[in-house]
Amino acid sequence: MKTVRIQTQEIGLLFRNGDFHKVLLPGKHWIWPNETLYFYKRGDLLQNPPRDLTVLLSYPEIAAELDVLEVRDGEIALQYENEMFRAVLQKGRWAYWKGVKNYRYQILDVTQLAIPAEVDLASLMPQPLSAYVRTTTVEGHDKGVLFIDWKFDSVLEPGVYHWWKNNTPVHVLKVDTRRQQMEISGQEILTKDKATIRLSFYVQYHVRDVVKALVENKDYDKQLYVQMQLALRAYIGGLTLDELLDKKADMAEAILQVTAAKAEQLGIELSGGGVRDIILPGDMRDIMNQVLMAEKKAQANIIMRREETASTRSLLNTAKLMEDNEMLWKLKEMEYVEKIAEKINSISVSGSGQVIDQLKQIFVSSKN
């Protein structure tokens, strides 16, 4: 025989000859050789019991000292100690010794998707519920569409969303609702007069209806790209190269008007666009340069002819005036003599005396 002492926060299970005998409470006890004592702390989980839990609970003395919780399939339990979260309990039977600690349990059905509002996710996420909860964040500039079991359920506004992890498929598609720009680059298109051009176009848009964009249509952005391509080809194919170059500024508005209805079916609103550049092939570019040079030369020739005509008309008027006025004729002669004299530094006169007399006569007659 030996003496054992059970402390205040302990409890003992005494077995005699392999069978349960009684519960030992705090105090001093005598143990016979054929008896076995198992010690436990109150408030702790009953672990490694000497017998199956069902067998132990069949004894009223043990059942009265245990707080037993059964968590079924498809459930979890949140355990709170003194109103503070302590642990997540999965399916199974959980037995805690009564006393010392005050436990409270919240049973949750995780076969459903919705998480009850009374579950304090703010304090339980990301740990310790992350293993049981799936989370999706919709950013401030995004919108989302929720699919449950592969079927459209609802539109998600910006925020953080939680669902229980279970066998029900949950998918969220998100789309940026800010203004975006799409480039339609390097499009080789034939004009009405069979000229090949390479064109780059851009369009600005934003998603207005996320259900149309993500639920009713697949790859809305690719569909928009194709619609813009077709509209550009139809517009350019109906114009000659000269008409296209003349109407370049009006092209964007015409394309946007044509594609607006198609874009609306995709849940998209077009907000702007324009032609980035029009590139001609090398041979076509050379031809256009030659045409441009010919046009400029023709314009220059016209201007030169106008100037020549005006100059000739002026000379004709001057000649008519001098023909009717001898004094004007002499003045014109003196004007030319003066211009010639400006370029002469010195004059040397050689000859007989008759030359001097002739010069005198010229100047004397001009004075008279």
DAPEFEN-V162952 format. One record per pair of residues at least 24 apart in sequence whose C-alpha atoms are under 10 Angstrom apart, sorted by the first residue. I is the first residue (numbers start at 1). J is the second residue. If there is no record, write none. Layout:
BEGIN
i=I j=J
i=I j=J
END
This chain:
BEGIN
i=1 j=30
i=1 j=31
i=1 j=32
i=1 j=33
i=1 j=34
i=1 j=35
i=2 j=29
i=2 j=30
i=2 j=31
i=2 j=32
i=2 j=33
i=3 j=28
i=3 j=29
i=3 j=30
i=3 j=31
i=3 j=32
i=4 j=28
i=4 j=29
i=4 j=30
i=4 j=31
i=4 j=37
i=5 j=29
i=5 j=30
i=6 j=39
i=6 j=40
i=6 j=41
i=7 j=39
i=7 j=41
i=8 j=41
i=8 j=42
i=8 j=100
i=9 j=40
i=9 j=41
i=9 j=42
i=9 j=43
i=9 j=99
i=9 j=100
i=10 j=39
i=10 j=40
i=10 j=41
i=10 j=42
i=10 j=43
i=10 j=44
i=10 j=97
i=10 j=99
i=10 j=100
i=11 j=37
i=11 j=38
i=11 j=39
i=11 j=40
i=11 j=41
i=11 j=42
i=11 j=65
i=11 j=97
i=11 j=98
i=12 j=36
i=12 j=37
i=12 j=38
i=12 j=39
i=12 j=40
i=12 j=41
i=12 j=42
i=12 j=62
i=13 j=37
i=13 j=38
i=13 j=39
i=13 j=40
i=13 j=49
i=13 j=50
i=13 j=56
i=13 j=61
i=13 j=62
i=14 j=38
i=14 j=39
i=15 j=50
i=18 j=50
i=18 j=51
i=19 j=50
i=19 j=51
i=20 j=50
i=20 j=51
i=20 j=55
i=20 j=56
i=20 j=59
i=20 j=62
i=21 j=59
i=21 j=61
i=22 j=59
i=22 j=61
i=22 j=62
i=23 j=61
i=23 j=62
i=23 j=65
i=40 j=97
i=41 j=96
i=41 j=97
i=41 j=98
i=41 j=99
i=41 j=100
i=42 j=66
i=42 j=96
i=42 j=97
i=42 j=98
i=42 j=99
i=42 j=100
i=42 j=101
i=43 j=67
i=43 j=81
i=43 j=95
i=43 j=96
i=43 j=97
i=43 j=98
i=43 j=99
i=43 j=100
i=43 j=101
i=43 j=102
i=43 j=103
i=44 j=95
i=44 j=96
i=44 j=97
i=44 j=98
i=44 j=99
i=44 j=100
i=44 j=101
i=45 j=94
i=45 j=95
i=45 j=96
i=45 j=97
i=45 j=98
i=46 j=94
i=46 j=95
i=46 j=96
i=46 j=97
i=47 j=94
i=47 j=95
i=47 j=96
i=53 j=93
i=53 j=94
i=53 j=95
i=54 j=93
i=57 j=95
i=62 j=97
i=63 j=95
i=63 j=97
i=64 j=97
i=64 j=98
i=65 j=95
i=65 j=96
i=65 j=97
i=65 j=98
i=65 j=99
i=66 j=94
i=66 j=95
i=66 j=96
i=66 j=97
i=66 j=98
i=66 j=99
i=67 j=94
i=67 j=95
i=67 j=96
i=67 j=97
i=67 j=98
i=67 j=99
i=67 j=103
i=68 j=93
i=68 j=94
i=68 j=95
i=68 j=96
i=68 j=97
i=68 j=98
i=69 j=93
i=69 j=94
i=69 j=95
i=69 j=96
i=69 j=105
i=69 j=107
i=70 j=94
i=70 j=95
i=70 j=107
i=71 j=107
i=71 j=108
i=71 j=109
i=72 j=107
i=72 j=109
i=73 j=109
i=73 j=110
i=73 j=111
i=74 j=108
i=74 j=109
i=74 j=110
i=74 j=111
i=74 j=112
i=74 j=166
i=75 j=107
i=75 j=108
i=75 j=109
i=75 j=110
i=75 j=111
i=75 j=112
i=76 j=105
i=76 j=106
i=76 j=107
i=76 j=108
i=76 j=109
i=76 j=110
i=76 j=132
i=77 j=104
i=77 j=105
i=77 j=106
i=77 j=107
i=77 j=108
i=77 j=109
i=78 j=104
i=78 j=105
i=78 j=106
i=78 j=107
i=78 j=108
i=78 j=119
i=78 j=129
i=79 j=103
i=79 j=104
i=79 j=105
i=79 j=106
i=79 j=107
i=80 j=104
i=80 j=105
i=80 j=106
i=81 j=105
i=85 j=120
i=85 j=123
i=85 j=124
i=85 j=128
i=86 j=128
i=87 j=128
i=87 j=129
i=88 j=128
i=88 j=129
i=88 j=132
i=108 j=164
i=109 j=164
i=110 j=163
i=110 j=164
i=110 j=165
i=110 j=166
i=110 j=167
i=111 j=164
i=111 j=165
i=111 j=166
i=111 j=167
i=111 j=168
i=112 j=163
i=112 j=164
i=112 j=165
i=112 j=166
i=112 j=167
i=112 j=168
i=113 j=148
i=113 j=162
i=113 j=163
i=113 j=164
i=113 j=165
i=113 j=166
i=113 j=167
i=113 j=168
i=113 j=169
i=113 j=170
i=114 j=161
i=114 j=162
i=114 j=163
i=114 j=164
i=115 j=161
i=115 j=162
i=115 j=163
i=115 j=164
i=116 j=163
i=121 j=162
i=125 j=162
i=129 j=164
i=130 j=164
i=130 j=165
i=131 j=164
i=131 j=165
i=132 j=163
i=132 j=164
i=132 j=165
i=132 j=166
i=133 j=161
i=133 j=162
i=133 j=163
i=133 j=164
i=133 j=165
i=133 j=166
i=134 j=161
i=134 j=162
i=134 j=163
i=134 j=164
i=134 j=165
i=134 j=166
i=134 j=170
i=135 j=160
i=135 j=161
i=135 j=162
i=135 j=163
i=135 j=164
i=135 j=165
i=136 j=160
i=136 j=161
i=136 j=162
i=136 j=163
i=136 j=171
i=136 j=172
i=137 j=161
i=137 j=162
i=137 j=172
i=137 j=174
i=138 j=172
i=138 j=173
i=138 j=174
i=138 j=175
i=138 j=176
i=139 j=174
i=139 j=175
i=139 j=176
i=140 j=176
i=140 j=177
i=141 j=175
i=141 j=176
i=141 j=177
i=141 j=178
i=142 j=174
i=142 j=175
i=142 j=176
i=142 j=177
i=142 j=178
i=142 j=207
i=142 j=210
i=143 j=172
i=143 j=173
i=143 j=174
i=143 j=175
i=143 j=176
i=143 j=177
i=143 j=207
i=143 j=209
i=143 j=210
i=143 j=211
i=144 j=171
i=144 j=172
i=144 j=173
i=144 j=174
i=144 j=175
i=144 j=176
i=144 j=177
i=144 j=210
i=144 j=211
i=144 j=214
i=145 j=171
i=145 j=172
i=145 j=173
i=145 j=174
i=145 j=175
i=145 j=210
i=145 j=211
i=145 j=214
i=145 j=215
i=146 j=170
i=146 j=171
i=146 j=172
i=146 j=173
i=146 j=174
i=146 j=215
i=147 j=171
i=147 j=172
i=147 j=173
i=147 j=215
i=148 j=172
i=151 j=215
i=152 j=211
i=152 j=215
i=154 j=211
i=155 j=210
i=155 j=211
i=156 j=210
i=173 j=210
i=173 j=214
i=173 j=215
i=174 j=210
i=174 j=214
i=175 j=206
i=175 j=207
i=175 j=210
i=175 j=213
i=175 j=214
i=176 j=206
i=176 j=207
i=176 j=210
i=177 j=205
i=177 j=206
i=177 j=207
i=177 j=208
i=177 j=209
i=177 j=210
i=177 j=268
i=178 j=205
i=178 j=206
i=178 j=207
i=178 j=208
i=179 j=204
i=179 j=205
i=179 j=206
i=179 j=207
i=179 j=269
i=179 j=270
i=179 j=271
i=180 j=204
i=180 j=205
i=180 j=206
i=180 j=207
i=180 j=270
i=180 j=271
i=181 j=205
i=181 j=206
i=181 j=270
i=181 j=271
i=181 j=272
i=181 j=273
i=182 j=221
i=182 j=224
i=182 j=225
i=182 j=228
i=182 j=273
i=183 j=225
i=183 j=228
i=183 j=273
i=183 j=276
i=184 j=225
i=184 j=226
i=184 j=228
i=184 j=229
i=184 j=232
i=184 j=275
i=184 j=276
i=185 j=229
i=185 j=275
i=185 j=276
i=185 j=277
i=186 j=277
i=186 j=278
i=186 j=279
i=187 j=229
i=187 j=232
i=187 j=233
i=187 j=278
i=187 j=279
i=188 j=233
i=188 j=278
i=188 j=279
i=188 j=280
i=188 j=281
i=189 j=229
i=189 j=232
i=189 j=233
i=189 j=234
i=189 j=236
i=189 j=237
i=190 j=233
i=190 j=234
i=190 j=236
i=190 j=237
i=190 j=238
i=190 j=239
i=190 j=240
i=190 j=241
i=191 j=233
i=191 j=234
i=191 j=235
i=191 j=236
i=191 j=237
i=191 j=238
i=191 j=239
i=191 j=240
i=191 j=241
i=191 j=242
i=191 j=243
i=191 j=244
i=192 j=235
i=192 j=236
i=192 j=237
i=192 j=238
i=192 j=239
i=192 j=240
i=192 j=241
i=192 j=243
i=192 j=244
i=193 j=237
i=193 j=238
i=193 j=239
i=193 j=240
i=193 j=241
i=193 j=242
i=194 j=237
i=194 j=239
i=194 j=240
i=194 j=241
i=195 j=237
i=195 j=240
i=195 j=241
i=195 j=280
i=195 j=281
i=195 j=284
i=196 j=241
i=196 j=279
i=196 j=280
i=196 j=281
i=196 j=284
i=197 j=236
i=197 j=241
i=197 j=278
i=197 j=279
i=197 j=280
i=197 j=281
i=197 j=284
i=198 j=277
i=198 j=278
i=198 j=279
i=198 j=280
i=198 j=281
i=199 j=232
i=199 j=236
i=199 j=275
i=199 j=276
i=199 j=277
i=199 j=278
i=199 j=279
i=199 j=280
i=200 j=274
i=200 j=275
i=200 j=276
i=200 j=277
i=200 j=278
i=200 j=279
i=201 j=228
i=201 j=229
i=201 j=232
i=201 j=251
i=201 j=252
i=201 j=273
i=201 j=274
i=201 j=275
i=201 j=276
i=201 j=277
i=201 j=278
i=202 j=228
i=202 j=252
i=202 j=272
i=202 j=273
i=202 j=274
i=202 j=275
i=202 j=276
i=203 j=228
i=203 j=252
i=203 j=255
i=203 j=256
i=203 j=270
i=203 j=271
i=203 j=272
i=203 j=273
i=203 j=274
i=203 j=275
i=204 j=256
i=204 j=269
i=204 j=270
i=204 j=271
i=204 j=272
i=204 j=273
i=204 j=274
i=205 j=263
i=205 j=268
i=205 j=269
i=205 j=270
i=205 j=271
i=205 j=272
i=205 j=273
i=206 j=267
i=206 j=268
i=206 j=269
i=206 j=270
i=206 j=271
i=207 j=263
i=207 j=264
i=207 j=266
i=207 j=267
i=207 j=268
i=207 j=269
i=207 j=270
i=208 j=264
i=208 j=266
i=208 j=267
i=208 j=268
i=208 j=269
i=208 j=270
i=209 j=264
i=209 j=265
i=209 j=266
i=209 j=267
i=209 j=268
i=209 j=269
i=210 j=266
i=210 j=267
i=210 j=268
i=211 j=266
i=211 j=267
i=212 j=264
i=212 j=265
i=212 j=266
i=212 j=267
i=212 j=268
i=213 j=263
i=213 j=264
i=213 j=265
i=213 j=266
i=213 j=267
i=213 j=268
i=214 j=266
i=214 j=267
i=215 j=266
i=216 j=265
i=216 j=266
i=216 j=267
i=217 j=265
i=217 j=266
i=217 j=267
i=218 j=266
i=219 j=266
i=220 j=263
i=220 j=265
i=220 j=266
i=220 j=267
i=220 j=268
i=221 j=263
i=221 j=266
i=221 j=268
i=223 j=262
i=223 j=263
i=223 j=266
i=224 j=259
i=224 j=262
i=224 j=263
i=224 j=266
i=224 j=268
i=227 j=255
i=227 j=258
i=227 j=259
i=227 j=260
i=227 j=262
i=227 j=263
i=228 j=255
i=228 j=256
i=228 j=258
i=228 j=259
i=228 j=262
i=228 j=263
i=229 j=255
i=230 j=255
i=230 j=259
i=231 j=255
i=231 j=256
i=231 j=257
i=231 j=258
i=231 j=259
i=232 j=256
i=232 j=258
i=232 j=259
i=241 j=280
i=244 j=278
i=245 j=278
i=248 j=274
i=248 j=275
i=248 j=277
i=248 j=278
i=249 j=274
i=249 j=275
i=250 j=274
i=250 j=275
i=251 j=275
i=327 j=366
i=330 j=366
END
